[in-house]
Structure formats: C-alpha cells, structure tokens
Amino acid sequence: MSFVQIQCTRCKVMFRDRAMRLQDGYSRQCPSCEVVLFFAEDSMHPFVKRAMRNARKVRKEQREAEAVRRAAPEPRLARSRSFAGRTQSAERED
C-alpha cells in the first residue's frame, strides 16, 4: 500500500491517505481541524493539486511495478541442500 502526504487547506497540518483512494470526487476530513477537503482534478488550491499529482504518480508506479512482476518468469524453488538426497531412514531397533 502506498500513501500520499496531504496538507490541510485550513490548518496546514500534514496527514496521509492511500493513493488509491485519492481520486477525482474523493473527500476526506482533516484529522486536526475536521474541515472536509474535496479532491477534484480541476481544483485551484495548490495543496489539493499537489496531493492529486502525487497520487497519480504513485498509482502509475504501482501499475508499472505490477506489469514488470507479471512479465518476469517465476523462479523455480530449489530444494534445500540439507534435505537434498535424503531418504526416510529405516525404523530403529531398540
């Protein structure tokens, strides 16, 4: 999970929220002064613009990392040396 720093437009306190949530039409209440912040692509406030831009960047990086992870072949699991070639021992006689 990736998070984005958000600065409140009223009290200027920094807090964070998930980048996947921070999309056009999302609203969030400031944990400090409890003002409701509305996040829109066409917002004129620089704090909202910065948060939206950072969230887009983080989501893009996550998509690219996921594409690379899917394209890479999965490594084969090698057997541990300590157990390689061992067989079940015969029952012990007391």
C-alpha positions as CSV (number, residue, x, y, z in Angstrom):
1,M,0.0,0.0,0.0
2,S,1.3,3.4,-0.9
3,F,0.4,6.6,0.8
4,V,0.4,10.2,-0.2
5,Q,1.1,13.2,2.1
6,I,-1.8,15.8,2.1
7,Q,-1.6,19.3,3.6
8,C,-4.8,20.7,5.0
9,T,-6.1,23.8,3.3
10,R,-7.2,25.4,6.5
11,C,-4.8,24.5,9.4
12,K,-1.8,23.4,7.2
13,V,-1.3,20.1,9.1
14,M,0.2,17.3,7.1
15,F,-1.5,13.9,7.1
16,R,-1.6,10.9,4.8
17,D,-4.1,8.9,2.9
18,R,-3.9,5.9,0.5
19,A,-3.0,6.9,-3.1
20,M,-5.7,4.6,-4.5
21,R,-8.4,6.5,-2.6
22,L,-7.2,9.9,-3.7
23,Q,-9.1,10.3,-7.0
24,D,-11.5,12.8,-8.5
25,G,-14.6,13.2,-6.4
26,Y,-13.0,11.9,-3.1
27,S,-13.5,13.8,0.1
28,R,-11.6,13.5,3.4
29,Q,-11.9,15.2,6.8
30,C,-8.7,16.7,8.2
31,P,-7.8,14.8,11.4
32,S,-6.8,18.1,13.1
33,C,-9.3,20.8,12.4
34,E,-12.0,18.5,10.9
35,V,-12.6,20.6,7.8
36,V,-13.8,18.5,4.8
37,L,-11.3,18.5,1.9
38,F,-12.7,17.8,-1.6
39,F,-10.3,16.4,-4.1
40,A,-11.0,17.2,-7.7
41,E,-8.8,17.2,-10.8
42,D,-9.8,20.8,-11.6
43,S,-9.2,22.2,-8.1
44,M,-7.5,25.6,-7.9
45,H,-5.9,25.0,-4.4
46,P,-2.2,24.2,-4.7
47,F,-2.3,21.7,-1.8
48,V,-5.0,19.7,-3.4
49,K,-3.3,19.9,-6.8
50,R,0.0,18.6,-5.3
51,A,-1.8,15.7,-3.5
52,M,-3.7,14.7,-6.7
53,R,-0.5,14.8,-8.8
54,N,1.5,12.7,-6.2
55,A,-1.3,10.2,-6.0
56,R,-1.4,9.8,-9.8
57,K,2.4,9.3,-9.8
58,V,2.2,6.7,-7.1
59,R,-0.6,4.8,-8.9
60,K,1.3,4.8,-12.1
61,E,4.5,3.5,-10.4
62,Q,2.4,0.7,-8.8
63,R,0.9,-0.3,-12.2
64,E,4.3,-0.4,-13.8
65,A,5.8,-2.5,-11.0
66,E,2.8,-4.9,-11.3
67,A,3.4,-5.2,-15.0
68,V,7.0,-6.0,-14.5
69,R,6.2,-8.5,-11.9
70,R,3.7,-10.2,-14.1
71,A,6.1,-10.2,-17.1
72,A,9.0,-11.7,-15.2
73,P,9.1,-15.6,-15.0
74,E,8.6,-17.0,-11.6
75,P,11.8,-18.5,-10.2
76,R,11.8,-22.2,-9.6
77,L,12.0,-23.2,-6.0
78,A,15.3,-25.0,-5.4
79,R,15.5,-27.8,-2.9
80,S,17.4,-27.1,0.3
81,R,20.9,-28.6,0.4
82,S,20.3,-30.0,3.9
83,F,17.4,-32.2,2.6
84,A,18.6,-32.9,-0.9
85,G,19.1,-36.6,-1.5
86,R,18.0,-37.7,2.0
87,T,15.5,-40.6,2.2
88,Q,13.4,-41.8,5.0
89,S,15.6,-43.8,7.4
90,A,14.7,-47.3,8.3
91,E,13.0,-47.8,11.7
92,R,15.4,-48.1,14.6
93,E,15.6,-51.2,16.6
94,D,16.0,-50.7,20.3
